[in-house]
């Protein structure tokens, strides 16, 4: 459990002043493991579509299936496993999911060495690793509030997002370079080893989790119903969830078309694409730095709206890059640097809000609700995008995504979320 320096009273309850997270050994172990796992996730996300396009000649439809399968199976995990994660050890769940992803990824280099690599194998691995990643993310979200003091949640999420940003810088660029230098199978093997290393760090965490004595419900969907009810019972969480589902549909357009737009429409090389995507991590670093000041100066709700609006507005740089000549690369880099900075700040604010306002005992189920929304909205958007791209072309379809995403931000801007200024002290003291 977290170590403390002294006691103080808040709202009549005795609490302890936490020491800095820099000297919190178990948090540092979690942080290290999360950073390694984040790097592995970026390698997986970047390597699979590049292998599909360059080695297997994948079509836009093939890529849309690959993108959909990377997130859609997580819906089933969220529906059926979130309550189990809440009721079991989060540490053991995190370790198990890291090792599962490592084993699954090793299937691909083995198939390549035997000359049997096919698109359906990429689909299978994407689906199963996507499910394992969903379980990992739910356990990770539920674990942090149990490992650190409530007042440290925003700081903890900011630090975790910092390593996500660093992974975004190095992971995609490393994936493109590794494929060119040592072939795709070797790059995937390194990816698998990163998950094993993450599991080793997680196993070193010594904090004991307080057991959840809640009995498992008889109905398999009862757990996710609990998470939905908790979100919809709070107007602010309900607004955020509904708006997020809307803009993720348009985010699915980019999931399906971004890689093929860069590789085929703009004729960029794999290494260049990797470096462009990696630039998003640099942007995410400044997003981590502004999250505290912007939430204090503007208020929590306005900060959420402005950050997501900035991210969506930056995506306009992608379709603008077509026919831009010498401005093509600057526009693509600008989208990553600006957009990912705003997105990183938004994610920290959103997760911290959900962890502070909702009970610890159902954090995995609440996380599952947001992940299920993502798992439904992104694939739906991806398949809509493929149909529209066949009619209007890829660039015009991306413009539709930009316009639709900005419309969802306007929905939030005129909602009660704009008047929400700070997380209540009673929530943080829970």
MIVEXVO-970961 format. One record per residue: residue number from 1; residue in one letter; x, z, y of N, C-alpha, C in turn. Coordinates in steps of 0.05 Angstrom, whole numbers, always signed. Each point is the difference from the previous one (the first is absolute). Layout:
NUM;a;X;Z;Y;X;Z;Y;X;Z;Y
...
This chain:
1;x;+17;+0;-24;-17;+0;+24;+18;+0;+25
2;x;-11;-8;+23;+16;+0;+25;+11;+27;+7
3;x;+23;+1;+11;+12;+26;+9;-8;+5;+29
4;x;-1;+25;+7;-9;+7;+27;+18;+21;+13
5;x;+0;+0;+26;+17;+18;+15;-14;+26;+7
6;x;-24;-1;+11;-14;+24;+8;-30;-5;-1
7;x;-15;+21;+7;-29;-1;-1;-12;-2;+28
8;x;-23;-12;+3;-14;+0;+25;-30;-2;-6
9;x;-16;+7;+20;-29;+0;-4;-13;-23;+14
10;x;-17;-15;-14;-15;-23;+11;-29;+3;-7
11;x;-17;+3;+20;-29;+4;-5;-6;+23;-19
12;x;+16;+21;+2;-5;+23;-16;+13;-1;-28
13;x;+12;-22;-7;+12;-3;-26;+30;+1;+2
14;x;+13;+12;-20;+29;+2;+0;+12;-26;-10
15;x;+18;-11;+17;+15;-24;-8;+29;+4;+5
16;x;+16;-18;-11;+29;+2;+3;+10;-23;+17
17;x;+21;+5;+15;+13;-21;+15;+18;-16;-19
18;x;-4;-25;-2;+16;-16;-19;+27;-6;+11
19;x;+20;-2;-17;+26;-9;+8;-1;-30;+2
20;x;+21;-11;+12;+1;-29;+3;-1;-15;-26
21;x;-13;-23;-1;+0;-16;-24;+28;-9;-8
22;x;+18;-1;+20;+27;-8;-7;+14;+20;-18
23;x;-10;+25;-1;+12;+20;-18;-19;+7;-23
24;x;-21;-16;-3;-20;+4;-21;+9;-16;-24
25;x;+13;+12;-19;+14;-15;-22;-20;-16;-16
26;x;-23;+11;-7;-19;-15;-17;-11;-24;+15
27;x;-5;+4;+27;-10;-23;+15;+22;-22;+1
28;x;+25;+8;+3;+22;-20;+1;+2;-15;-26
29;x;-5;+14;-23;+0;-14;-26;-23;-20;-2
30;x;-24;+9;+9;-23;-18;+1;+6;-24;+18
31;x;+12;+6;+23;+6;-21;+19;+19;-21;-11
32;x;+21;+10;-14;+19;-18;-12;-13;-17;-22
33;x;-16;+13;-17;-14;-15;-21;-19;-21;+12
34;x;-14;+8;+20;-19;-18;+12;+14;-24;+13
35;x;+24;+5;+12;+15;-22;+12;+9;-20;-21
36;x;+10;+10;-22;+10;-18;-22;-24;-15;-11
37;x;-22;+14;-5;-24;-14;-10;-11;-21;+19
38;x;+1;+7;+26;-9;-20;+20;+17;-25;+0
39;x;+26;+4;-4;+18;-24;-2;-8;-17;-24
40;x;-5;+14;-23;-8;-15;-24;-26;-15;+4
41;x;-19;+13;+14;-26;-13;+5;+4;-25;+17
42;x;+18;+1;+20;+4;-24;+17;+14;-22;-16
43;x;+18;+7;-18;+13;-20;-17;-21;-14;-17
44;x;-18;+16;-12;-21;-11;-17;-18;-19;+16
45;x;-9;+10;+23;-19;-15;+16;+12;-27;+9
46;x;+26;-1;+5;+13;-24;+10;+9;-18;-23
47;x;+11;+11;-21;+11;-16;-22;-22;-16;-15
48;x;-23;+14;-6;-20;-14;-17;-11;-25;+12
49;x;-8;-1;+26;-10;-26;+11;+22;-21;+3
50;x;+25;+9;+5;+22;-20;+2;+5;-13;-27
51;x;+0;+17;-21;+4;-11;-27;-24;-19;-7
52;x;-24;+8;+8;-23;-16;-6;+2;-28;+14
53;x;+8;+0;+25;+2;-25;+15;+23;-17;-9
54;x;+24;+12;-1;+25;-15;-4;+5;-6;-30
55;x;-6;+18;-18;+6;-4;-28;-23;-11;-16
56;x;-24;+6;+8;-23;-9;-16;-18;-19;+15
57;x;+7;-8;+25;-16;-19;+14;-29;+8;+6
58;x;-3;+26;+7;-27;+11;+3;-15;-14;+23
59;x;-26;-3;-4;-18;-11;+21;-10;+22;+17
60;x;-14;-6;+23;-12;+21;+16;-20;+17;-16
61;x;-14;-14;-19;-19;+16;-16;+15;+19;-18
62;x;+22;-9;-12;+17;+18;-17;+9;+24;+16
63;x;+9;-4;+25;+9;+22;+17;-22;+18;+8
64;x;-24;-11;+4;-22;+18;+7;-7;+18;-23
65;x;+1;-11;-24;-4;+17;-24;+21;+21;-2
66;x;+26;-8;+5;+22;+20;-2;-4;+22;+21
67;x;-7;-8;+24;-5;+20;+21;-23;+18;-6
68;x;-22;-12;-11;-23;+16;-6;+5;+20;-23
69;x;+15;-10;-20;+5;+18;-23;+20;+22;+7
70;x;+15;-3;+21;+18;+22;+8;-15;+24;+12
71;x;-25;-5;+9;-15;+22;+12;-26;+6;-14
72;x;-13;-20;-12;-27;+3;-11;-1;+21;-23
73;x;+19;+0;-19;-2;+20;-21;+1;+28;+10
74;x;+12;+4;+23;+0;+26;+12;-28;+11;+5
75;x;-19;-18;+3;-28;+9;+4;-9;+16;-24
76;x;+6;-10;-24;-8;+14;-25;+15;+27;-2
77;x;+25;+0;+8;+15;+25;+0;-12;+21;+19
78;x;-7;-10;+24;-12;+18;+19;-27;+11;-9
79;x;-16;-18;-13;-26;+9;-10;+2;+20;-22
80;x;+19;-3;-18;+0;+16;-24;+22;+22;-2
81;x;+21;-3;+17;+22;+19;-4;+6;+19;+24
82;x;-14;-4;+22;+7;+16;+24;-6;+30;-5
83;x;-22;+6;-13;-6;+28;-5;+20;+13;-19
84;x;+8;-16;-20;+20;+10;-19;+26;+7;+14
85;x;+8;-17;+20;+25;+5;+15;-4;+26;+17
86;x;-23;+4;+11;-5;+25;+16;+2;+24;-18
87;x;-8;-2;-25;-1;+23;-18;+26;+4;-17
88;x;+19;-18;+3;+25;+2;-16;+24;+2;+19
89;x;+23;+2;-12;+25;+2;+16;+6;-27;+14
90;x;+2;+1;+26;+7;-24;+15;+28;-9;-5
91;x;+18;+19;-4;+28;-7;-6;+2;-16;-26
92;x;-13;+9;-21;+1;-14;-26;-13;-28;+3
93;x;-21;-2;+15;-13;-25;+4;+18;-20;+14
94;x;+15;+9;+20;+18;-17;+15;+22;-10;-18
95;x;+12;+17;-16;+21;-7;-19;-10;-21;-20
96;x;-24;+6;-11;-11;-19;-20;-4;-27;+11
97;x;-10;-2;+24;-6;-27;+12;+26;-15;+7
98;x;+21;+14;+8;+26;-13;+4;+10;-12;-26
99;x;+0;+16;-21;+10;-10;-26;-17;-22;-11
100;x;-26;+1;+5;-18;-22;-9;+7;-26;+13
101;x;+4;+1;+27;+7;-24;+14;+27;-12;-8
102;x;+19;+18;-6;+26;-10;-9;-3;-15;-27
103;x;-15;+12;-19;-4;-13;-26;-14;-27;+2
104;x;-20;-1;+18;-15;-25;+3;+17;-22;+11
105;x;+16;+6;+20;+17;-21;+13;+20;-11;-19
106;x;+9;+16;-19;+20;-10;-19;-11;-22;-19
107;x;-26;-3;-1;-12;-21;-16;+8;-28;+11
108;x;+2;-2;+26;+5;-27;+12;+28;-11;-5
109;x;+22;+16;+4;+26;-11;-6;+3;-6;-30
110;x;-13;+16;-17;+1;-5;-29;-13;-27;-6
111;x;-23;-6;+12;-14;-25;-4;+16;-24;+11
112;x;+13;+5;+23;+17;-21;+12;+24;-7;-18
113;x;+12;+20;-11;+24;-4;-17;-8;-16;-25
114;x;-25;+4;-9;-10;-14;-24;-12;-27;+7
115;x;+0;-7;+25;-12;-25;+9;-30;-1;-3
116;x;-13;+24;+3;-29;+1;-4;-15;+9;+25
117;x;+14;+1;+23;-13;+10;+24;-22;-19;+9
118;x;-24;+11;+5;-23;-16;+8;-15;+15;+22
119;x;-17;-14;+14;-15;+12;+22;-18;+23;-9
120;x;-11;-3;-25;-18;+22;-9;+15;+26;-3
121;x;+26;-2;-7;+16;+25;-2;+4;+13;+27
122;x;+4;-16;+21;+1;+12;+27;-26;+13;+7
123;x;-22;-13;-7;-27;+11;+5;-3;+27;-14
124;x;+8;+1;-26;-2;+25;-16;+16;+22;+12
125;x;+25;-5;+7;+18;+20;+11;-10;+9;+27
126;x;-9;-19;+17;-11;+7;+26;-24;+18;-3
127;x;-17;-5;-19;-24;+16;-4;+7;+28;-9
128;x;+17;+3;-19;+6;+26;-11;+18;+17;+19
129;x;+19;-13;+13;+16;+15;+19;-17;+7;+25
130;x;-19;-17;+6;-18;+6;+22;-17;+25;-6
131;x;-9;+2;-25;-15;+24;-8;+17;+25;+1
132;x;+25;-3;-10;+18;+23;+1;+7;+8;+28
133;x;+3;-20;+18;+6;+6;+28;-23;+15;+13
134;x;-25;-8;-7;-23;+14;+11;+0;+29;-8
135;x;+5;+6;-26;+1;+27;-9;+23;+15;+14
136;x;+23;-12;+4;+22;+12;+13;-7;+7;+29
137;x;-13;-18;+14;-7;+5;+28;-21;+23;+3
138;x;-19;+1;-19;-20;+22;+1;+14;+27;-4
139;x;+18;+1;-20;+14;+25;-6;+18;+8;+23
140;x;+13;-20;+12;+18;+5;+23;-15;+12;+24
141;x;-23;-12;+6;-17;+10;+22;-9;+28;-5
142;x;-8;+6;-25;-10;+27;-7;+23;+20;-2
143;x;+24;-9;-4;+23;+19;-5;+11;+12;+26
144;x;+2;-17;+21;+13;+10;+24;-13;+24;+12
145;x;-27;+2;+3;-12;+24;+12;+5;+25;-17
146;x;+6;-3;-26;+6;+23;-17;+29;+8;+2
147;x;+17;-18;+9;+28;+5;+0;+10;+11;+27
148;x;-13;-6;+22;+8;+8;+26;-21;+16;+14
149;x;+7;+14;+22;-19;+15;+17;-19;-20;+13
150;x;-26;+8;+5;-19;-18;+13;+10;-11;+27
151;x;+14;+16;+16;+10;-9;+25;+22;-22;-2
152;x;+10;-3;-25;+21;-20;-4;-10;-26;-12
153;x;-26;-3;-3;-10;-24;-13;+6;-25;+16
154;x;-4;+0;+26;+6;-23;+16;+30;-7;+0
155;x;+17;+21;+2;+29;-4;-2;+8;-11;-27
156;x;-12;+12;-21;+6;-10;-27;-7;-29;-4
157;x;-24;-7;+8;-9;-28;-2;+18;-19;+16
158;x;+8;+10;+24;+18;-17;+16;+27;-5;-14
159;x;+10;+21;-12;+26;-3;-15;-4;-19;-24
160;x;-21;+4;-15;-5;-18;-22;-4;-29;+9
161;x;-13;-4;+23;-4;-27;+10;+26;-12;+10
162;x;+19;+18;+8;+27;-10;+8;+13;-14;-23
163;x;-1;+12;-24;+13;-13;-23;-16;-25;-9
164;x;-26;+0;+5;-15;-24;-5;+10;-22;+18
165;x;+6;+7;+25;+10;-20;+19;+28;-10;-9
166;x;+17;+18;-8;+27;-8;-8;-2;-18;-25
167;x;-18;+7;-18;-4;-16;-24;-10;-28;+8
168;x;-17;-1;+20;-10;-26;+10;+22;-17;+12
169;x;+20;+14;+12;+22;-15;+11;+17;-11;-23
170;x;+8;+17;-19;+18;-8;-21;-12;-14;-24
171;x;-24;+8;-8;-12;-9;-24;-4;-30;-1
172;x;-16;-12;+18;-6;-29;-1;+26;-17;+3
173;x;+17;+9;+19;+25;-15;+4;+17;+1;-25
174;x;+2;+23;-12;+15;+3;-25;-11;-17;-22
175;x;-27;-1;-1;-13;-16;-22;+8;-29;+3
176;x;-2;-11;+24;+6;-28;+4;+30;-6;-6
177;x;+17;+18;+9;+29;-4;-5;+7;+3;-29
178;x;-12;+21;-13;+6;+4;-28;-8;-23;-18
179;x;-23;-12;+6;-10;-23;-15;+20;-23;+2
180;x;+10;-4;+24;+19;-22;+4;+27;+6;-12
181;x;+9;+25;-1;+27;+7;-9;+1;+5;-30
182;x;-20;+15;-11;+2;+8;-28;-25;-8;-16
183;x;-16;-17;+10;-24;-10;-14;-23;+21;+1
184;x;-24;-11;-4;-24;+17;+2;-1;+21;-22
185;x;+7;-6;-26;-1;+21;-20;+17;+24;+6
186;x;+24;-5;+11;+18;+22;+6;-11;+16;+24
187;x;-12;-13;+19;-12;+14;+23;-23;+18;-10
188;x;-15;-9;-19;-22;+16;-10;+10;+24;-16
189;x;+23;-3;-14;+12;+22;-14;+9;+22;+19
190;x;+12;-8;+22;+8;+19;+21;-25;+15;+11
191;x;-21;-16;+3;-26;+12;+10;-9;+22;-20
192;x;+1;-6;-26;-9;+19;-20;+17;+26;+1
193;x;+26;-3;+4;+18;+23;+1;-6;+17;+24
194;x;-9;-12;+22;-6;+16;+23;-23;+21;-6
195;x;-19;-8;-16;-22;+18;-7;+10;+23;-18
196;x;+19;-6;-18;+12;+21;-17;+15;+20;+18
197;x;+15;-9;+19;+14;+17;+18;-19;+18;+16
198;x;-22;-11;+9;-20;+16;+14;-11;+22;-17
199;x;-6;-7;-26;-10;+21;-18;+20;+22;-4
200;x;+26;-6;+0;+20;+21;-3;-1;+20;+23
201;x;-3;-10;+24;-1;+18;+24;-26;+17;-1
202;x;-22;-12;-8;-25;+15;-1;+2;+23;-20
203;x;+15;-5;-22;+2;+21;-21;+16;+24;+10
204;x;+14;-2;+23;+16;+22;+10;-16;+18;+19
205;x;-24;-8;+6;-17;+18;+18;-7;+25;-15
206;x;+5;+23;+12;-4;+26;-13;-26;+14;+8
207;x;-13;-9;+20;-24;+14;+9;-22;+0;-21
208;x;-13;+22;-3;-22;+2;-19;-26;-6;+13
209;x;-16;-17;-11;-26;-7;+11;-21;+21;-9
210;x;-17;+7;+19;-22;+17;-7;-20;-15;-18
211;x;-7;+11;-23;-18;-15;-18;-28;-4;+12
212;x;-11;-23;-5;-28;-6;+8;-18;+6;-24
213;x;-16;+21;+2;-16;+10;-22;-27;-15;-2
214;x;-4;-20;+17;-25;-15;-1;-4;-14;-27
215;x;-23;+2;-11;-6;-13;-26;-5;-30;+5
216;x;+9;-16;-20;-5;-29;+2;-30;-5;-3
217;x;-11;-18;+17;-28;-7;-2;-6;-16;-25
218;x;-25;+0;-9;-7;-16;-23;-2;-29;+6
219;x;-10;-7;+23;-3;-29;+7;+27;-11;+10
220;x;+10;-22;-10;+26;-10;+8;+2;-8;+30
221;x;-22;-5;+13;+0;-8;+28;-6;+23;+19
222;x;-4;+24;-11;-7;+23;+17;+23;+7;+20
223;x;+25;-4;-9;+22;+8;+18;+1;-18;+25
224;x;-3;-26;-4;+1;-17;+23;-24;+4;+18
225;x;-22;+7;-11;-24;+7;+16;+6;+23;+18
226;x;+15;+20;-11;+8;+23;+17;+17;-9;+24
227;x;+19;-18;-5;+16;-10;+21;-16;-16;+21
228;x;-18;-17;-9;-17;-15;+19;-17;+18;+17
229;x;-12;+20;-13;-17;+19;+15;+16;+15;+21
230;x;+24;+8;-7;+17;+15;+19;+7;-18;+24
231;x;+6;-26;-4;+6;-18;+22;-25;-5;+17
232;x;-22;-6;-13;-24;-8;+15;-13;+24;+13
233;x;+6;+25;-9;-11;+23;+13;+12;+6;+27
234;x;+23;-13;+6;+14;+4;+25;-1;-26;+16
235;x;-14;-1;+23;-5;-25;+14;+26;-15;+7
236;x;+21;+14;+7;+25;-13;+7;+13;-14;-24
237;x;+0;+14;-22;+11;-12;-25;-16;-24;-9
238;x;-27;+2;+4;-18;-22;-8;+6;-24;+17
239;x;+3;+4;+26;+6;-23;+18;+26;-13;-7
240;x;+20;+16;-5;+26;-10;-6;+0;-16;-26
241;x;-14;+10;-20;-1;-13;-26;-14;-27;+2
242;x;-23;-1;+14;-15;-25;+2;+16;-21;+15
243;x;+12;+8;+22;+16;-19;+16;+24;-10;-16
244;x;+12;+18;-15;+24;-8;-16;-8;-20;-21
245;x;-23;+3;-13;-9;-20;-19;-3;-27;+12
246;x;-10;-1;+25;-4;-25;+14;+26;-14;+6
247;x;+19;+14;+12;+25;-14;+7;+17;-6;-24
248;x;-3;+15;-22;+15;-7;-25;-10;-26;-13
249;x;-25;-6;+4;-10;-26;-9;+17;-22;+13
250;x;+4;+2;+26;+16;-20;+14;+30;+3;-6
251;x;+8;+24;-7;+27;+4;-9;+5;-15;-26
252;x;-20;-3;-17;+2;-15;-25;+6;-29;+5
253;x;-8;-11;+23;+7;-28;+7;+31;-3;+0
254;x;+13;+20;+13;+29;-2;+2;+13;+6;-27
255;x;-12;+18;-16;+11;+5;-26;+2;-25;-17
256;x;-21;-17;+2;-1;-24;-16;+17;-23;+11
257;x;+2;-2;+27;+11;-24;+12;+26;+4;+14
258;x;+9;+24;+5;+24;+5;+16;+25;-12;-13
259;x;+4;+6;-25;+25;-9;-14;+0;-30;-2
260;x;-22;-12;-8;-1;-29;-4;+1;-14;+27
261;x;-10;+12;+21;+2;-11;+27;+29;-2;+9
262;x;+16;+21;-5;+28;+0;+8;+17;-18;-17
263;x;-5;+1;-27;+17;-16;-18;-6;-29;+0
264;x;-26;-8;+2;-7;-28;-2;-7;-13;+27
265;x;-18;+13;+15;-8;-11;+26;+23;-1;+20
266;x;+16;+22;+1;+22;+2;+19;+27;-6;-13
267;x;+0;-4;-27;+24;-8;-15;+24;+19;+4
268;x;-5;+26;+0;+21;+19;+3;+11;+7;-28
269;x;+26;+9;-1;+12;+7;-25;-7;+29;-8
270;x;+5;+6;-26;-8;+26;-10;+15;+23;+15
271;x;+26;-4;+5;+15;+21;+13;-10;+4;+28
272;x;-6;-22;+14;-10;+3;+27;-27;+15;+1
273;x;-17;-7;-19;-26;+14;-2;+4;+30;-5
274;x;+19;+6;-18;+6;+28;-6;+9;+15;+25
275;x;+17;-13;+16;+10;+13;+24;-22;+4;+20
276;x;-18;-20;+3;-22;+2;+18;-18;+24;-7
277;x;-7;+1;-26;-17;+22;-8;+14;+27;+4
278;x;+26;+0;-6;+15;+24;+4;+1;+10;+28
279;x;-3;-18;+19;+0;+8;+29;-24;+18;+6
280;x;-21;-2;-17;-22;+18;+5;+7;+29;-3
281;x;+20;+6;-16;+9;+27;-3;+13;+11;+25
282;x;+14;-18;+15;+11;+9;+25;-22;+7;+20
283;x;-21;-16;-1;-23;+6;+17;-14;+26;-8
284;x;-1;+5;-26;-13;+24;-10;+15;+25;+10
285;x;+26;-3;+4;+16;+23;+9;-8;+9;+28
286;x;-5;-19;+18;-9;+8;+26;-29;+10;-1
287;x;-15;-10;-19;-27;+11;-4;+0;+29;-8
288;x;+19;+7;-17;+3;+28;-8;+7;+18;+24
289;x;+16;-11;+18;+9;+16;+23;-22;+4;+21
290;x;-18;-18;+2;-21;+2;+21;-24;+15;-9
291;x;-3;+5;-26;-26;+11;-10;-6;+27;+13
292;x;+19;+18;+2;-5;+26;+12;-6;-2;+30
293;x;+17;-13;+16;-6;-2;+29;-26;-15;+6
294;x;-6;-22;-15;-24;-15;+7;-25;+15;-7
295;x;+0;+16;-21;-23;+15;-7;-5;+24;+19
296;x;+22;+10;+11;-3;+22;+20;-8;-10;+27
297;x;+11;-23;+8;-5;-10;+27;-28;-14;+2
298;x;-7;-15;-20;-25;-16;+1;-23;+14;-14
299;x;+6;+18;-18;-20;+11;-17;+1;-12;-28
300;x;-9;+15;-20;+3;-9;-28;-16;-26;-5
301;x;-25;+0;+8;-17;-23;-5;+9;-25;+14
302;x;+5;+1;+27;+10;-24;+14;+26;-10;-12
303;x;+18;+19;-9;+25;-9;-12;-5;-16;-25
304;x;-20;+9;-17;-7;-15;-24;-9;-28;+6
305;x;-18;-2;+20;-12;-26;+7;+21;-19;+11
306;x;+17;+11;+19;+20;-17;+12;+21;-10;-20
307;x;+7;+18;-18;+21;-8;-20;-11;-22;-19
308;x;-24;+3;-10;-10;-21;-18;-5;-25;+16
309;x;-9;+2;+25;-4;-24;+16;+26;-14;+6
310;x;+22;+15;+4;+26;-13;+5;+10;-15;-25
311;x;-5;+12;-23;+8;-13;-25;-14;-26;-4
312;x;-26;-1;+3;-16;-24;-4;+7;-21;+21
313;x;+3;+8;+25;+7;-19;+21;+27;-14;-6
314;x;+18;+16;-11;+27;-12;-6;-1;-21;-22
315;x;-21;+1;-18;-1;-20;-21;-5;-28;+11
316;x;-9;-2;+25;-5;-26;+12;+27;-16;+2
317;x;+22;+14;+0;+26;-14;+1;+5;-17;-24
318;x;-13;+6;-23;+5;-16;-24;-11;-28;+2
319;x;-26;-4;+5;-10;-28;+4;+12;-14;+24
320;x;+8;+16;+20;+13;-12;+24;+26;-13;-7
321;x;+13;+9;-22;+26;-10;-8;+0;-29;-9
322;x;-24;-9;-9;-1;-28;-9;+3;-19;+24
323;x;+19;-18;-3;+5;-19;+22;+13;+12;+24
324;x;+11;+24;-2;+12;+13;+23;+29;-7;+5
325;x;+11;-16;-18;+28;-9;+3;+20;+23;+0
326;x;+15;+2;+22;+21;+21;+1;-12;+28;+1
327;x;-26;+2;+7;-13;+26;+1;-11;+10;-26
328;x;+2;-16;-21;-12;+7;-26;+11;+27;-10
329;x;+26;+2;-3;+11;+25;-10;-4;+24;+19
330;x;+4;-4;+26;-6;+23;+18;-29;+10;-2
331;x;-19;-18;-4;-28;+9;-3;-4;+15;-25
332;x;+12;-9;-22;-3;+14;-26;+13;+27;+1
333;x;+23;+1;+13;+13;+26;+2;-16;+19;+19
334;x;-11;-11;+21;-16;+16;+18;-24;+12;-14
335;x;-13;-16;-17;-23;+11;-15;+8;+24;-17
336;x;+23;-2;-14;+9;+22;-17;+9;+24;+17
337;x;+15;-5;+21;+10;+22;+16;-22;+15;+15
338;x;-18;-14;+12;-22;+13;+15;-22;+9;-18
339;x;-9;-17;-18;-23;+7;-17;+6;+23;-19
340;x;+23;+0;-12;+6;+22;-19;+5;+26;+14
341;x;+9;-1;+25;+2;+25;+15;-26;+13;+5
342;x;-20;-16;+9;-26;+11;+4;-13;+9;-26
343;x;+4;-16;-21;-12;+7;-26;+11;+26;-11
344;x;+26;+4;+3;+13;+25;-10;-12;+24;+15
345;x;-3;-2;+26;-11;+22;+15;-29;+6;-8
346;x;-15;-22;-4;-28;+4;-9;-2;+14;-27
347;x;+16;-8;-19;-1;+11;-27;+7;+30;+1
348;x;+19;+8;+16;+7;+29;+2;-24;+15;+12
349;x;-12;-11;+20;-23;+14;+13;-24;+1;-19
350;x;-5;-22;-14;-23;+0;-18;+3;+19;-24
351;x;+23;-1;-13;+4;+18;-23;+0;+29;+9
352;x;+13;+6;+23;+1;+28;+9;-28;+10;+7
353;x;-16;-17;+11;-27;+7;+7;-16;+7;-25
354;x;+2;-16;-20;-14;+4;-25;+10;+25;-14
355;x;+26;+6;+1;+11;+24;-13;-8;+25;+15
356;x;-3;-2;+26;-7;+24;+16;-29;+6;+0
357;x;-17;-20;+0;-29;+4;+3;-14;+5;-26
358;x;+12;-7;-22;-14;+2;-26;+15;+20;-19
359;x;-14;+13;-18;+11;+21;-17;+23;-10;-17
360;x;+20;+17;-5;+23;-6;-17;-9;-8;-28
361;x;-21;+14;-10;-8;-3;-28;-11;-28;-6
362;x;-6;-16;+20;-12;-26;-6;+17;-23;+13
363;x;+25;+6;+7;+16;-19;+15;+4;-26;-16
364;x;+5;+2;-26;+4;-25;-16;-26;-16;-1
365;x;-23;+13;-1;-25;-14;+0;-6;-13;+26
366;x;+7;+13;+22;-3;-13;+26;+19;-23;+4
367;x;+25;+3;-9;+19;-22;+1;-10;-23;-17
368;x;-13;+6;-23;-11;-21;-17;-21;-16;+14
369;x;-16;+13;+17;-21;-14;+14;+12;-21;+18
370;x;+21;+7;+15;+13;-19;+18;+14;-22;-16
371;x;+12;+7;-22;+14;-20;-16;-20;-19;-14
372;x;-22;+11;-8;-21;-17;-12;-10;-20;+20
373;x;-5;+10;+25;-8;-18;+21;+21;-23;+4
374;x;+25;+8;-1;+22;-20;+2;-1;-19;-24
375;x;-4;+11;-24;+0;-17;-24;-23;-19;-2
376;x;-22;+6;+14;-23;-18;+1;+4;-20;+23
377;x;+7;+10;+23;+1;-17;+24;+22;-21;-1
378;x;+24;+8;-8;+23;-19;+1;-5;-24;-19
379;x;-7;+5;-26;-4;-23;-17;-24;-17;+9
380;x;-21;+13;+10;-22;-16;+11;+9;-18;+22
381;x;+16;+10;+18;+10;-16;+22;+19;-22;-10
382;x;+16;+6;-21;+18;-20;-11;-15;-24;-11
383;x;-21;+5;-15;-15;-23;-11;-16;-15;+21
384;x;-10;+14;+20;-14;-13;+22;+20;-18;+14
385;x;+25;+10;+4;+20;-15;+14;+7;-26;-14
386;x;+2;+1;-27;+7;-24;-15;-21;-22;+4
387;x;-25;+8;+0;-22;-19;+4;+0;-12;+28
388;x;+5;+17;+19;+1;-9;+28;+24;-18;+5
389;x;+23;+7;-13;+25;-16;+4;-4;-28;-11
390;x;-15;-3;-21;-5;-27;-11;-16;-17;+19
391;x;-16;+13;+17;-17;-15;+19;+14;-3;+27
392;x;+11;+22;+11;+10;+0;+27;+31;-2;+2
393;x;+13;+5;-22;+29;+1;+1;+9;+29;+2
394;x;+25;+6;-7;+10;+27;-1;+2;+12;+28
395;x;+11;-14;+20;+4;+11;+26;-27;+7;+13
396;x;-20;-17;-2;-26;+6;+12;-13;+23;-14
397;x;+4;+3;-26;-11;+22;-15;+12;+26;+10
398;x;+26;+0;+5;+13;+24;+11;-10;+7;+27
399;x;-7;-19;+16;-13;+6;+27;-27;+13;-4
400;x;-15;-8;-20;-25;+13;-5;+4;+30;-7
401;x;+21;+5;-15;+7;+28;-8;+7;+16;+25
402;x;+15;-11;+18;+7;+14;+25;-25;+7;+16
403;x;-17;-19;+4;-25;+5;+15;-18;+20;-13
404;x;-3;-2;-26;-17;+20;-14;+12;+28;+1
405;x;+26;+2;-3;+13;+27;+2;-4;+13;+27
406;x;+3;-16;+21;-3;+11;+27;-29;+9;+5
407;x;-19;-14;-12;-28;+8;+2;-5;+28;-12
408;x;+14;+5;-22;-3;+27;-13;+12;+22;+18
409;x;+20;-7;+15;+12;+20;+18;-19;+6;+23
410;x;-14;-20;+10;-20;+5;+20;-22;+19;-9
411;x;-7;-2;-26;-19;+18;-12;+9;+29;+3
412;x;+26;+5;-6;+11;+27;+3;+2;+8;+29
413;x;+7;-18;+18;+3;+6;+28;-25;+10;+14
414;x;-23;-8;-10;-25;+9;+11;-14;+22;-16
415;x;+16;+12;-18;-11;+21;-18;+8;+27;+10
416;x;-10;+21;-14;+8;+27;+6;+29;+6;-4
417;x;+13;-17;-16;+29;+5;-5;+16;-1;+26
418;x;-9;-16;+19;+15;-3;+25;+0;+26;+16
419;x;-20;+17;-4;-2;+26;+15;+13;+23;-15
420;x;+10;-5;-24;+12;+21;-17;+29;+4;+10
421;x;+6;+24;+9;+26;+5;+14;+21;+13;-17
422;x;-7;+19;-17;+20;+14;-16;-12;+11;-26
423;x;+17;+4;-19;-9;+13;-25;-6;+29;+6
424;x;-23;+11;-8;-7;+27;+6;+19;+20;-13
425;x;+7;+21;+15;+18;+21;-11;-10;+13;-25
426;x;-27;+2;-2;-11;+13;-24;+6;-17;-25
427;x;+1;-26;+3;+7;-17;-22;+29;+3;-9
428;x;+17;+1;+20;+29;+3;-7;+6;+28;-11
429;x;-16;+19;+7;+5;+27;-10;-12;+6;-28
430;x;-15;-20;-11;-13;+4;-25;+20;+5;-22
